[in-house]
Structures are given as C-alpha cells and as structure tokens.
Amino acid sequence: MEPILVSILKLSMTTMLAAWACIWFLKPTQVWKRSWHHAEDWASHTFLGASGINVVVFCFPLLAVATMSYVHIHLGARRVRTRLGKFLSTKLANPLIVRSPVGTISSGELISVALFILILVWTYYSNVSSDLKKMTPTKSLKLNRWQLKVMRLGVRFGSLSEACLAVLFLPVLRGMALFRTFGIQFEASVRYHIWIGNTLIMFSVLHGSFIMFIWAIKKNLSEEITKWQRTGRVYLAGAITLAVGLIIWITSLPQIRRKKFLIFYSVHHLYAIFLLFFLLHAGDGHFFLVFSGVLLFVLDKILRIIQSSRTTDIVSASILPCKAVELTLPKHPSMKYTPTSMIFLKIPSISKFEWHPFSITSSCNMDYDRLTVLIKCQGQWTDSLYSMVQTMLDDGHAKKLSLAFEGPYGPATFPYKRYDSVILIAGGSGITPFLSILQDIASVNGSKNTYPMKIQLIYAVKRLADISMLTPISQLLLNQSFRQLQLKIFVTQEERDGAAAREILHEICQVKTVNLNVKSSQDEIPRPEGLLWKATITVMSSATFLASIIVLHRIFGDREKDASQSTVPSWVNDLLVISSLLVAASFAILATILFKLRKSVKDVNSVTKNNVRATEVHDMELSSSQEDLEINFGRRPNLIDVLSELPRDSGESIVGVFEAGDTSVYLLFTQLTSLCRYAAQSPKMKVRTSLASSWR
Ligand SMILES: Cc1cc2nc3c(=O)[nH]c(=O)nc-3n(C[C@H](O)[C@H](O)[C@H](O)COP(=O)(O)OP(=O)(O)OC[C@H]3O[C@@H](n4cnc5c(N)ncnc54)[C@H](O)[C@@H]3O)c2cc1C
C-alpha cells in the first residue's frame, strides 16, 4: 500500500508544481487577464472575496506541494531501495558543467534553469508587447512616445523581480522537505538561492533605473521618488525596497561573505524590511504571488527558533593534533538522522548570536544517545572553542559547556546501498560527512548482500598532521572485518618517505578528551518536530491565514476592485495581509509550543544517564600498519586512475562518487566531467556523482 501512496504523492506533487508553473506562464496573456477579472468579480460576491481567490490560486498549489513533500519523505524514507533504479536520474544528477564561479551544474539543474529563464522571457515579452499596443500616457508626467516606451519596459522588469521573489525563499527552507523530496541537499540548494537573488537584484535595478531615468529627464526625480500614493504603486516604498535589496546583495558578495561572515549574516536579516516595503510598494494583489514562499519561510523560522531556544550541555570534548575539536552531544534515541546530515550550533559563552553549521560525524545506527561533530579551527569562533577546551585540559578540571542546537538537516535517505562501489573524495575538513557515511556502512557491515562491496576513501590534505581528522573512524580503519574500505591519502604540501610518514601518523593520532557533566534527560538536544507534524502545521497555518484574510477583508477591506475608484487607502489592505500573517504565525507558535510541552512530558525519564566528571587523555592508533592505506606526497589524486582500478569482473558495475569539502576540493571537482566521460565509454560502468556537502 505504501509504495502506491508514495507514487500517488509524487505524481500529485509534480502535477501541482506544473500547475503552479502554468499559472506563471499564462498570467501575462490577455486570455488569463480577462478570465482573472471575471474570477475576481465572481469571488467578490462569495465568502472568499477577491483576496481569498488570490490566496487559493496563487499560494495554495505551492503550499500543497510543501505539505505533500513532508508526507512523501515520511513514507518514502521508510522504503528500502537497494539498487540504482533508473539510469535517467543518474544522467540528470551527473555534472555537465564544472566551471568557476558557478561550480558543478548537472543536466537536471540546467533543464530547471532553462525552464525558469523561459518563463521570465515569456512573461517579459507578452507583457511588453501588449503594453506597446495600447500606449496610454500617464497624465502627470506628459511623456512622449519613446519615454513612455522606456517607462513601460522598466515597469515590466518589476514583474520579473516578482517571479524571482516568488521562489527566492524556497531553497533556504532548512527544515522543509520541498527540495529534499527531489534529492537536493540544503547546501546545494543554497546555490539556487544565490542565483535567484542575483537575478532578482538585476531586474530590480533595471526596473528602478529605467523609471528613475525617465523621471530624471523630466526633472521630476526627487518629487516622484518621495511620493507616497494613497492607492496604487507607492514609489517611496519601491525606492526603499530597492535600497535594502542592494545593501543585502552587496554584503552577500563572496568577498564580504567569506571575510566578514557576521556582517553578511546580520544584514541578511533586513529581508523582513525588504518584504514589508515590497508589499507597500506593489500592493496585496502582487504580494499574494510571492506569499507562499514567505509563509513557508516564516513557518520554517518559527520551528527553528522554538527548537533552538533551549540549551544543552556537551558530554565530552576532544582535541585533535590538527587543531580540531570533537564535540559529543547528548541526544534522545528517537532523534534520527541520515549520513551527511548537518546541524547548526551556537555556544552562548563564545557568541550570543553566531550560529555555525557542522556535519554530523557519528551514525545514529551506532550511537543511540550521542551525536558527534568534528570542528576544525578556521577563524575566530572555532579558535575560541578550541581555546576553551584546551584551557579545561590544561587546568585539569571540566566546566559546563552549554550550546544551542538546530537540526539535524540532511537528505531523506543516503543511498549508498544502491552502488557496487563507492568513491568518497574529501579535502581538508570536508572529510566530516564521510565519517558518518563510513560509520553507517560499518553498522550494517556483515549483513547479507552488503553493498557497496568496495569503498575508496580519497583524502586530500595540505599537511600530514591534518589526517588526524580521521581519528573518529580509527577503530573502523583498524577493523579487519571492514575490508571493503581502502584509504588513499594525498598530502599536497609536504614531502616525506612512507616509513617516516607512518611513524608520524602514530604520533599525531594522540587525542585528548575532557568529559563534562550531563545531569538529566532535560539536557538532551531538543528534537525537531516530526514530518507529519510539519505537514499538519503547514495546512493549519495556511487555512488560518486564508480564514483571517477573508474575515478581515469583510470587516475593514476595500470592496472596490478598481484601485482608482477606491476609497480605502492601499496600506489598509497591506495591513490586513500583515495582520493575517501574524495570526497564522501566532497559531503556528502556540500549536508547536503546546505540542512540545506534551512531548517533553512523555520523554522525561525515558533515558538513563551517566554522570561523568573525569578528565582523561588517551591514545588512538590509526591503522598505520594496514596494507590498504596508501599515502602520496606532493600530488593530487587522479580520479580516472581511481575509477580504472575498481573491480569489474562480474556484469554491470554501478559506481557512486561523492565529494565534500571547501573550495580547495573544487580542484578535484574539475575532474568530474572527464570522469563521467570516461565512465560513458565503459559500457559496463554507470557512474553517479553527487556533492555530499560543500562550504565557503
Ligand atoms: C554545510 C556545512 C557543513 C560544515 N561542516 C563542517 C564540519 O563538519 N567541520 C568543520 O570544521 N567545518 C565545517 N563547516 C565550516 C564551518 O561552518 C566554518 O568553518 C565555521 O563556521 C567557521 O567559523 P569561524 O568564525 O571560526 O571562522 P570565520 O573566520 O568566521 O570563517 C571562516 C570561513 O567559514 C565561513 N563561515 C563562518 N561562519 C559561518 C557560518 N555561520 N555558516 C557558514 N559558513 C561560515 C566563512 O565564510 C569563512 O569562509 C561546514 C560548513 C557548512 C556550510
């Protein structure tokens, strides 16, 4: 029954998404415009009202997809898929373009981008061509024909910004399942947010500058730009929206984001002002076009804030010789996560506002009530954490170390069982997501028909000491029954001979651990809400918003559809949208808090805890003697060599290639297209590549 339900859900989601895209495609046509006027007329005589029908048509398809995606992942995640099914999905996921600055782009991504551009081009073309047919001059400005044309061209760029704004928030919904349903990871989808954001700003600048240019040549710029119209477009609000958008965009440029992350992060919160002034500028009718993304973002934020409002105490902290800290956190056994999942941490004693993302290195199949992260010192925050743990070790006594937690976020499933062979390529701290994959594979190792049969871990580091990042899996590397794992280390900036390297390996794998105090089950990291709860809250909040906007419009709203004949200022309608959003958000907050309270009562005393206070130092020996360990100095790995070494004795071989890391590992990514080309020439080999995690 479940597989049928999963297929029905996937089909319904695809249909709804297609319907939503069709609305955007049809919206600029005359047929749609005429029909929409009739539909609004009809709705204004029913309980829905004109705003109700806007919400139902423009917002509900996407809200329905978001709701169904939770249920889909909930059901789909329980399905066990063992082998790679369709070759088409492999073709769509493999990289087609590997170029700086866009990174790797797959065929699937390229098709989606092409479709989005098609909608934008079509929207602009059909709007502008119908505008140019009926050129009614604006009374106040007395524009001649070419000035009017430029004005119209500029105004219509605004519709393109609107289309971008409608999808801008979707890729950054951390807890939402929308993108995960299609197998897209959070870090990967952040790229889409950047692309859409850049396009939005480009169209907004064109929109503003075309219009301001005409105002300037009519010597009316300062008068027009400061106008706050009673009804229709509010120019001053538009100018503020553009200014805020530009500030957000400038501080997001890689030069600022990488060097001054806190500035980028803080300024990004101006999105609330941006949205408010967009609403005041464009009016409620246009705001409904982008509202579904906004509501989903608000719900996501509420659930995240509620989860992260409690702090928990760290169980233990270890110091690794490569200047990294391993933190162990207590978790409820029912909190599940997939390999390559990540969490966000805030340590109030270091900073009250900074949240930092880290990949989980443990596997929930092995560690039921613990979760670990491995943090390499990269800057101020991570250095402070390292110093705090180092001080505890030096002083010889453990202090309480509290943190706030958000997540885990990760793929619905991690499909390594689909492959005969898996190649894991990591650079620097990019090894962390693979530590959880290896622990997960090891947890089912030995069971019948275990896939993958061969695992190659290719680890590129600058210095030999950096390989102490492998310490969390040192037991696995030593384990003789985990024979399918082969480790190849590439030390790019140091030269040593093999024997000396193995000796150094032994020394650098000395780990110092400080065990901290954990008191009760109240100290566990709070679990995120379940997927079915998130689906329920999305449906209920959407319904609350709809009910609220209908009721408020009946009491205070404008019954006149034509803005020019309206007696109610447009800010009143805008205020009704904001009020309804607040009502829906308050409902979501209240319902989640009540649900959490009920859940925490059930959870109390469900777990027993040890109180550990000692400080200890112990050695962990890496498998320096293991024959499967290969250390190369002064060179980078060649992926085609790695692929050609894979066993191909029996029939068709399915190979999964996963990469993770920061920008330094992109040097490896550049080999991926040639890798796929090589695989395409080997008829018995199917290669599927994907980005397990990436940052910077
Ligand atoms: C999805 C993901 C998973 C990660 N997993 C790990 C991991 O398992 N282990 C690990 O050591 N590192 C990991 N990182 C990197 C880690 O988040 C940063 O190194 C850390 O936040 C640096 O903070 P800092 O203040 O010490 O350094 P800074 O000097 O402030 O920054 C160093 C670099 O980290 C980036 N950075 C800073 N703060 C953040 C932030 N809040 N969010 C995203 N990037 C930030 C900056 O752009 C800069 O390039 C991961 C990053 C991401 C995005």
The ligand as an ORCA input file, in Angstrom:
! r2SCAN-3c Opt
* xyz 0 1
  C      27.017     22.682      5.459
  C      28.304     22.959      6.165
  C      28.904     21.964      6.896
  C      30.105     22.210      7.550
  N      30.686     21.211      8.267
  C      31.849     21.431      8.896
  C      32.470     20.403      9.680
  O      31.937     19.300      9.813
  N      33.636     20.693     10.287
  C      34.241     21.914     10.161
  O      35.302     22.110     10.733
  N      33.687     22.913      9.433
  C      32.506     22.709      8.807
  N      31.920     23.726      8.100
  C      32.578     25.034      8.068
  C      32.284     25.790      9.360
  O      30.922     26.103      9.477
  C      33.075     27.094      9.387
  O      34.421     26.755      9.271
  C      32.901     27.839     10.683
  O      31.605     28.344     10.758
  C      33.942     28.930     10.717
  O      33.638     29.880     11.709
  P      34.772     30.860     12.325
  O      34.116     32.038     12.936
  O      35.695     30.104     13.174
  O      35.588     31.318     11.067
  P      35.473     32.623     10.200
  O      36.801     33.264     10.075
  O      34.333     33.489     10.626
  O      35.081     31.979      8.837
  C      35.895     31.052      8.170
  C      35.107     30.597      6.975
  O      33.880     29.929      7.384
  C      32.738     30.580      6.816
  N      31.746     30.751      7.888
  C      31.878     31.460      9.007
  N      30.762     31.405      9.755
  C      29.902     30.644      9.056
  C      28.558     30.230      9.268
  N      27.878     30.622     10.354
  N      27.969     29.488      8.314
  C      28.634     29.107      7.209
  N      29.901     29.448      6.955
  C      30.523     30.213      7.854
  C      33.192     31.940      6.321
  O      32.570     32.278      5.102
  C      34.673     31.770      6.091
  O      34.936     31.420      4.754
  C      30.715     23.491      7.452
  C      30.093     24.499      6.734
  C      28.904     24.239      6.094
  C      28.241     25.351      5.303
*
